[in-house]
């Protein structure tokens, strides 16, 4: 499924991953689905459920989208942004991916 991969190093790219591909990207473990409060509610972030206990670095964009500045709970590790339709994960459309990338660029979160 097409989504936006955001690394802790600030690299943002449209990537085609399956759920298992992303799990392997995170070196195994469990994936948690989190709602980014600063995006439309149709979008979600897949994150490393054990990222805090594994002492992963903070994901600046993920934390911003999750409103960490308001509640203090950071998003750590790489994230993958996709669409959530009920209980089903879906890939982003080309238009959604382009619009999200443009909005991240306006916020100065796009490295290049």
C-alpha positions in Angstrom: 0.0 0.0 0.0 1.2 3.5 -0.8 2.0 5.7 2.1 4.4 8.4 3.4 7.4 7.2 5.2 8.9 9.7 7.7 12.2 8.8 9.3 13.6 10.3 12.5 16.4 11.7 10.3 13.8 13.9 8.6 13.6 12.1 5.3 10.0 12.0 3.9 9.1 9.9 0.9 6.2 8.2 -0.8 6.8 4.5 -0.3 4.9 1.3 -1.3 5.0 -1.0 1.8 2.8 -3.8 3.0 2.1 -4.0 6.7 4.7 -6.7 7.0 7.3 -4.6 5.0 6.9 -1.8 7.5 7.1 -4.2 10.4 10.4 -5.5 8.9 11.6 -1.9 8.4 11.1 -1.4 12.1 13.2 -4.6 12.8 10.2 -6.6 13.8 8.1 -6.1 16.9 4.6 -4.7 17.1 3.0 -1.9 15.1 0.6 0.5 16.7 -2.0 2.5 14.8 -2.1 6.1 16.0 -4.4 8.9 14.9 -2.5 12.1 14.0 -4.7 14.9 15.5 -3.4 17.5 13.0 -4.5 15.6 9.9 -7.9 14.6 8.6 -9.3 11.7 10.6 -9.1 9.4 7.6 -5.3 9.2 8.0 -3.4 7.2 10.5 0.3 6.7 11.5 1.8 3.3 11.9 4.5 3.5 14.6 6.7 1.2 16.6 4.7 0.2 19.7 7.8 -0.4 21.7 9.7 2.7 20.4 9.8 4.4 23.8 11.1 1.4 25.7 13.7 0.8 22.9 14.8 4.5 23.4 14.2 5.4 19.7 14.8 9.0 18.7 11.9 11.4 18.5 10.1 11.7 15.2 9.6 15.5 14.8 6.9 15.5 12.2 5.1 12.5 13.8 5.1 14.3 17.2 3.9 17.5 15.6 1.0 15.7 13.8 0.2 13.9 17.1 0.1 17.2 19.0 2.9 16.2 21.4 3.4 19.9 22.1 -0.1 19.9 23.8 -0.1 16.6 25.7 3.6 15.7 26.0 3.5 12.2 24.6 6.1 12.0 21.7 6.1 9.8 18.7 9.4 8.0 18.3 11.0 6.0 15.5 10.1 6.0 11.8 6.4 6.4 10.9 4.3 5.3 7.9 1.2 7.5 7.1 -1.7 5.7 5.4 -5.5 5.8 5.4 -7.7 4.0 7.8 -11.2 3.0 6.5 -13.0 1.5 9.5 -10.8 -1.3 10.6 -9.0 -1.6 7.3 -5.6 0.0 6.4 -5.5 1.5 2.9 -2.9 3.0 0.7 -2.9 6.7 -0.1 -4.1 7.9 -3.5 -1.6 9.9 -5.6 -3.6 13.1 -4.8 -3.6 12.5 -1.1 0.2 11.7 -1.1 0.9 14.9 -3.1 -1.3 17.0 -0.8 0.3 15.7 2.3 3.8 16.2 1.0 2.9 19.7 0.0 1.5 20.5 3.5 4.6 19.0 5.1 6.8 21.2 2.8 4.9 24.3 3.9 5.6 23.4 7.5 9.3 23.0 6.6 9.3 19.3 7.5 10.5 18.1 4.0 14.2 17.6 3.8 14.5 17.1 0.1 
